[in-house]
Amino acid sequence: MTTATSPGVPGQTAGPAATKAGCSGCGGCGRCGGPGCGDRRRRPGGASTPAGVNIRTTRTLLTTLEAVKDKQVDVTVFDTHGGAGTFREQFESLVKELGGAQDPHAFGTIREIKVDPKAIKSIAMAAGPHPDHTDGTFDASSPSHFLLGVQTPDTDPNSGRTVLKSVRHLLSKIPTAYGEALKRAEIRYARTDEDGRVDTYDGHILEPLPSGEFAFRWRHDDQVRPEVVYDAGYPIVEAIEWVRGYLRETSGVRLTLLQGQILVIKNFRVTHGRDPLSGLDSPRLLLRAWIKRED
């Protein structure tokens, strides 16, 4: 397999080298000449990035499933062009192969995300920025993986970029006392939807899993944020402020989403956010599905 090296990052592989003939720019290797090609922070394809987020680009369902199973990969970017079936059919097929979709009552199994000024309870459907978070913080069983499928991208490639930040890197930097607070103190995430229904999670920001690992539950915005229920003698308020400051000061990796791409994101390994869209008339349309969690 031919690889390219990311400029300024010695030894970083960039996946299969692309050629101009039929290249969609998925590897970011600088060969196709498309907008932003060669910019690793916008065109995923490498096994790692300077920000510690491991990204792999794939072109078939089989290689996508292999990448998702790889414990070293945080985000898989599946380029569906040339695949069998329509984009939605390929999206639904991948959801099925990964174990099926979770069904949060507020959204349904596959949610369409598009700007809607009437959806005042949804930051995802607003045109403004979407702060760093993990999905399903308010759900009793937040998903370990979720999919974002790009049916229609924004008209401005510099708008609506997905922002990824490494949870492993965050946890390697957090002071010990604050890390313990995230594990021990009890917090509540509560979300009220458009119909007035409330979803609530009571537990820890670092939720223990049967595997011995932890699920990082994070959201802190105008609508959902951690409310301290019981500090258990740990500095949870200070820990929450430390996480907010860390995410605010960390640039992360920015991806320009292209039509036909499906991102498979390991929800406990990276936070994700979004730059502002081009405006209230943005045509951007994403499909999203939460994958059933296996505990």
C-alpha distance (Angstrom), angle and dihedral (degrees) to the residues before:
residue distance angle dihedral
M1 . . .
T2 3.77 . .
T3 3.77 115.1 .
A4 3.76 135.6 -171.5
T5 3.78 126.2 -145.5
S6 3.77 120.8 -122.5
P7 3.81 110.6 -118.9
G8 3.79 111.4 -107.3
V9 3.80 94.6 8.8
P10 3.81 108.5 91.4
G11 3.78 114.1 -139.7
Q12 3.81 96.2 2.9
T13 3.77 109.2 142.9
A14 3.75 120.3 -142.9
G15 3.77 102.7 -160.5
P16 3.81 124.8 -115.5
A17 3.77 113.1 -2.5
A18 3.80 110.4 -114.6
T19 3.78 127.4 -136.5
K20 3.76 126.3 -148.7
A21 3.77 91.7 -116.1
G22 3.79 105.0 90.1
C23 3.80 93.8 -19.0
S24 3.79 114.1 152.5
G25 3.79 94.8 -168.1
C26 3.79 93.5 -108.9
G27 3.77 94.9 139.0
G28 3.78 98.6 48.0
C29 3.80 88.7 -140.9
G30 3.79 95.7 139.1
R31 3.80 95.3 -116.0
C32 3.78 102.7 105.4
G33 3.80 96.3 54.3
G34 3.81 93.7 -138.8
P35 3.81 122.8 146.9
G36 3.79 109.0 -66.3
C37 3.82 93.6 0.4
G38 3.77 110.4 155.2
D39 3.78 93.3 31.3
R40 3.81 103.3 113.3
R41 3.78 91.9 -165.2
R42 3.79 90.0 62.1
R43 3.79 104.6 29.1
P44 3.79 111.8 52.0
G45 3.78 120.8 -152.6
G46 3.78 107.7 115.5
A47 3.77 129.8 103.3
S48 3.79 89.4 -123.3
T49 3.79 141.9 7.5
P50 3.80 133.6 -146.6
A51 3.83 89.0 -103.4
G52 3.80 93.3 59.1
V53 3.81 96.8 -107.8
N54 3.81 110.8 133.2
I55 3.80 110.6 -142.3
R56 3.79 129.8 -180.0
T57 3.80 128.0 -172.9
T58 3.81 119.3 -147.4
R59 3.80 136.5 -177.5
T60 3.81 104.4 -163.8
L61 3.78 135.7 51.4
L62 3.81 91.0 -119.5
T63 3.80 95.6 53.2
T64 3.81 89.3 44.2
L65 3.80 91.5 56.2
E66 3.80 89.9 47.2
A67 3.81 91.3 51.4
V68 3.81 92.6 49.0
K69 3.82 90.0 53.2
D70 3.81 91.4 50.1
K71 3.80 106.4 102.8
Q72 3.81 90.6 -150.8
V73 3.81 94.0 59.2
D74 3.82 119.0 86.0
V75 3.80 100.1 175.4
T76 3.80 129.7 23.7
V77 3.81 119.2 -161.4
F78 3.82 110.2 -158.0
D79 3.81 114.8 -162.5
T80 3.81 103.5 -153.7
H81 3.82 96.9 -171.2
G82 3.79 109.1 124.4
G83 3.80 92.8 17.6
A84 3.79 125.1 128.8
G85 3.79 116.3 -88.5
T86 3.78 134.2 5.6
F87 3.78 121.7 -45.9
R88 3.80 92.2 -101.0
E89 3.80 91.4 48.2
Q90 3.80 90.4 52.9
F91 3.80 90.1 47.0
E92 3.81 92.0 51.5
S93 3.81 91.4 45.2
L94 3.81 91.5 53.8
V95 3.81 91.0 48.4
K96 3.81 89.7 53.1
E97 3.80 93.7 47.1
L98 3.81 90.6 51.5
G99 3.80 92.2 56.2
G100 3.78 104.7 -81.8
A101 3.77 134.9 -77.0
Q102 3.76 126.4 -65.4
D103 3.79 112.6 -127.8
P104 3.80 112.6 -135.9
H105 3.79 103.2 -174.5
A106 3.80 92.6 -133.7
F107 3.81 94.9 60.3
G108 3.80 112.4 17.0
T109 3.77 124.5 -131.0
I110 3.82 96.2 -62.4
R111 3.78 116.5 30.0
E112 3.80 125.0 -162.1
I113 3.80 110.7 -142.9
K114 3.80 116.1 -158.3
V115 3.79 134.2 142.5
D116 3.80 110.0 -80.2
P117 3.82 117.3 168.2
K118 3.81 89.0 -163.6
A119 3.80 92.5 61.9
I120 3.80 94.6 83.4
K121 3.82 92.7 162.7
S122 3.80 93.8 57.4
I123 3.80 122.5 78.0
A124 3.82 89.2 -178.5
M125 3.82 90.0 62.6
A126 3.80 94.3 46.8
A127 3.80 123.0 92.8
G128 3.79 95.0 -128.1
P129 3.80 128.6 87.7
H130 3.80 119.9 -64.1
P131 3.83 110.7 -139.2
D132 3.82 122.1 -130.2
H133 3.80 111.7 -76.8
T134 3.77 146.1 138.5
D135 3.79 119.6 -115.6
G136 3.79 123.4 -102.5
T137 3.80 98.4 16.8
F138 3.80 89.3 151.2
D139 3.81 94.8 45.0
A140 3.81 121.6 98.3
S141 3.82 88.7 -128.0
S142 3.79 110.7 28.3
P143 3.82 111.9 -158.9
S144 3.79 120.6 -100.7
H145 3.84 89.3 -149.2
F146 3.77 134.4 20.1
L147 3.79 135.0 -176.6
L148 3.79 130.2 -134.0
G149 3.79 114.0 -168.4
V150 3.80 120.8 -167.4
Q151 3.79 107.9 -139.9
T152 3.81 94.1 159.2
P153 3.83 122.7 8.5
D154 3.78 125.9 -149.4
T155 3.80 114.9 -85.6
D156 3.80 89.5 -123.2
P157 3.84 110.4 62.6
N158 3.81 89.8 -157.0
S159 3.81 92.0 58.5
G160 3.78 128.0 79.4
R161 3.80 95.7 16.1
T162 3.80 114.6 172.2
V163 3.81 113.0 -117.9
L164 3.82 118.5 -150.2
K165 3.81 126.6 -169.9
S166 3.79 128.0 -177.6
V167 3.80 117.3 -112.4
R168 3.81 90.2 -164.8
H169 3.78 89.9 57.2
L170 3.81 91.0 48.2
L171 3.81 92.5 50.8
S172 3.80 91.4 47.7
K173 3.82 89.6 57.8
I174 3.80 102.4 40.1
P175 3.84 116.0 105.2
T176 3.81 111.7 -104.7
A177 3.80 95.2 -115.9
Y178 3.80 91.1 52.4
G179 3.78 92.3 47.6
E180 3.79 90.0 53.2
A181 3.81 89.6 48.9
L182 3.81 90.2 57.0
K183 3.83 88.5 53.6
R184 3.80 100.0 41.8
A185 3.79 110.5 30.1
E186 3.80 118.1 83.1
I187 3.79 119.3 -126.2
R188 3.78 136.3 173.2
Y189 3.79 129.5 -135.0
A190 3.80 113.3 -165.5
R191 3.79 128.5 179.7
T192 3.80 127.6 -173.2
D193 3.81 113.8 -157.4
E194 3.80 130.3 -150.5
D195 3.81 91.1 -86.3
G196 3.80 94.1 51.5
R197 3.81 95.5 -104.9
V198 3.80 115.1 143.0
D199 3.80 125.2 -143.3
T200 3.79 115.0 -165.4
Y201 3.78 136.1 -172.2
D202 3.81 119.5 -168.7
G203 3.78 114.8 -171.4
H204 3.79 140.8 68.3
I205 3.80 132.4 -32.9
L206 3.81 85.8 -131.0
E207 3.79 98.9 46.7
P208 3.83 114.1 -162.2
L209 3.81 115.0 -124.6
P210 3.83 128.1 -155.8
S211 3.81 87.9 -112.2
G212 3.80 89.8 65.6
E213 3.82 91.3 -109.8
F214 3.79 126.3 108.8
A215 3.79 132.3 -117.7
F216 3.80 110.2 -137.4
R217 3.80 108.5 -141.3
W218 3.78 111.8 -168.4
R219 3.76 136.5 164.2
H220 3.79 128.6 136.7
D221 3.79 117.1 167.8
D222 3.81 140.5 114.7
Q223 3.81 92.8 -70.6
V224 3.81 107.3 32.8
R225 3.79 128.3 27.6
P226 3.82 136.7 145.1
E227 3.81 114.0 -83.5
V228 3.79 114.5 -160.4
V229 3.82 111.4 -121.2
Y230 3.82 99.5 169.7
D231 3.79 125.4 -3.7
A232 3.84 94.2 -160.9
G233 3.78 88.0 -149.0
Y234 3.82 94.2 -59.6
P235 3.84 127.4 120.1
I236 3.80 94.6 -110.6
V237 3.82 95.9 151.8
E238 3.80 90.5 55.1
A239 3.82 90.6 44.0
I240 3.80 91.6 54.3
E241 3.80 90.7 49.9
W242 3.81 90.2 48.9
V243 3.83 91.4 53.9
R244 3.80 90.6 47.8
G245 3.79 91.0 51.2
Y246 3.79 93.5 46.0
L247 3.81 93.4 51.7
R248 3.79 91.7 44.0
E249 3.81 92.2 53.8
T250 3.83 97.4 40.3
S251 3.81 114.2 88.0
G252 3.80 97.1 -159.8
V253 3.80 124.9 -176.5
R254 3.80 121.2 -49.4
L255 3.79 120.2 -152.3
T256 3.78 125.7 -166.5
L257 3.79 104.1 -142.8
L258 3.80 115.8 -134.0
Q259 3.79 128.9 -156.5
G260 3.79 111.4 -90.1
Q261 3.79 96.7 23.7
I262 3.80 122.5 127.0
L263 3.79 117.5 -162.1
V264 3.81 117.3 -154.4
I265 3.80 105.9 -162.3
K266 3.80 125.3 -169.5
N267 3.77 97.9 -133.9
F268 3.81 97.6 -154.0
R269 3.81 94.5 46.4
V270 3.80 101.8 54.8
T271 3.77 138.8 22.6
H272 3.77 116.3 -136.0
G273 3.76 134.6 -157.4
R274 3.78 139.2 160.0
D275 3.77 137.8 -122.0
P276 3.84 116.1 -127.6
L277 3.79 116.3 -75.1
S278 3.79 122.7 -120.4
G279 3.81 92.0 -95.8
L280 3.78 146.6 -63.0
D281 3.82 89.1 -60.1
S282 3.81 93.6 56.1
P283 3.84 109.9 139.1
R284 3.82 91.8 -151.6
L285 3.80 110.2 140.2
L286 3.80 122.9 -179.6
L287 3.78 132.0 -179.1
R288 3.79 115.6 -142.3
A289 3.77 131.6 -169.9
W290 3.78 132.3 174.7
I291 3.79 113.8 -141.7
K292 3.82 117.2 -132.9
R293 3.76 110.2 -98.5
E294 3.79 119.1 -124.0
D295 3.82 110.5 -147.3
